[in-house]
Structure formats: C-alpha cells, structure tokens
Amino acid sequence: GEDVEQSLFLSVREGDSSVINCTYTDSSSTYLYWYKQEPGAGLQLLTYIFSNMDMKQDQRLTVLLNKKDKHLSLRIADTQTGDSAIYFCAEITDQTGANNLFFGTGTRLTVIP
Amino acid sequence: EPEVTQTPSHQVTQMGQEVILRCVPISNHLYFYWYRQILGQKVEFLVSFYNNEISEKSEIFDDQFSVERPDGSNFTLKIRSTKLEDSAMYFCASSRDSPNQPQHFGDGTRLSIL
C-alpha cells in the first residue's frame, strides 16, 4: 500500500530557509500536495505539483520532486514566525477509482525569532 | 475566497449515541470527502462522494458510518453508535470537477466520545 513519510520536527531561525522533506512509495502518484495546519485550524492547501514536473515555485515556496527517488521537498524562503505550523505532504495516485489523498505524518516547523 | 465550512467545531457525545457532522462544501465543487485524524496520528481517508453516491470508502468506513447530501449545499457524516475510538478530528473536503483537482479542507470538527 501507499506510504508517505516525513520527519516529525524542524526548527529554523527567522529569516533562514526551511526545507521540509517527504518520501513516498507509490510510483503511480499523479499529484503531490503540501498542506499547512496551524494550531486549532484545518488543512490549508499550500501548493501542489504534477508528477511530470520537477519543480514548482510560488512566491516564497519552492517544491522539488525527484520522481526516481520518490522524494518531495518544500522549501520556504525567508521563513517567518507565522510559518510555524505542521506541514503535511500528501499524494494521490493514478489507480482506477482511487481519488483519496494519502497523508504523511506531518512535520512540525518551529521558527525561532 | 470560497471555503469549506464545518459545524460544529467541537462535538461531545456519550458512547453509543448517534452523531451527525455537517459540512458545506465549496459551491461549484462536485467531489466531497471525509477524512479523520486521531490525535497524534496521520490524516486518514474515510469516504469520497460524487454524483450522489459513494465513489470510494476505506476500511474504517464500516456500517456504523454513512454519508448524505440532503440538499444542494450540505454534506453530512453520520456515526450511528459512537465508540470511544471514534474520538478524532473529522475533516470535510471538496474538489472541483475531478478527483485530481486539489482538495480543499474545512477547519474540522473535533469529536470527543465520553
């Protein structure tokens, strides 16, 4: 079955870049997503990448996809204290009839002022 | 920006009681989902719904669970006879016109079973 893994914690200093990593096992993944969860809030869609892309940039966010190694990363440039949250990697596969997201464990990002 | 809304934000229920969690998906979205997140665990898929019927469900979604779209705006999750292990955060999501479109989530309902 599908398995999506992330490291649990990451601490960075304000102004530095953050890199949150994710690995997945399903080679038929079509879309890969990053969601942000602030305390007490829901899952906010940050960005997503189609599996035939290597990179996607959206303002301070850069997503890198290494499909050969099944590795996805999210880079946040100039990290701010408001970026402190849990970041979830999620994938959706190309299996017929499958339309559900498989989530990673989430990485808790702490930004130190 | 349109958003998915869920009510209530917190539901406390006695074990064995029925509970209904409510969601209003984004208005022009056609696919609807329920996920849950037990404290400290991954977000898990429960069920997807399209064209007024379940399109996919997970092993978690047993006979105690049901979903309904009672009118043109609401999407509900019913748990018939709640168990302690049903305590979790329940998230509703919707996507536009295909399951590959990004899924947008509500803020969740925290369900506490006593």
Interface residues (C-beta under 8 A of the other chain):
Chain A: T30 Y31 Y33 Y35 A41 G42 L43 Q44 L45 Y48 F88 A90 I92 G97 A98 N99 N100 L101 F102 F103 G104 T105 G106
Chain B: V4 Q6 Y31 Y33 Y35 K42 V43 E44 F45 S48 S55 E56 S58 F91 A93 P99 N100 P102 Q103 H104 F105 G106 D107 G108
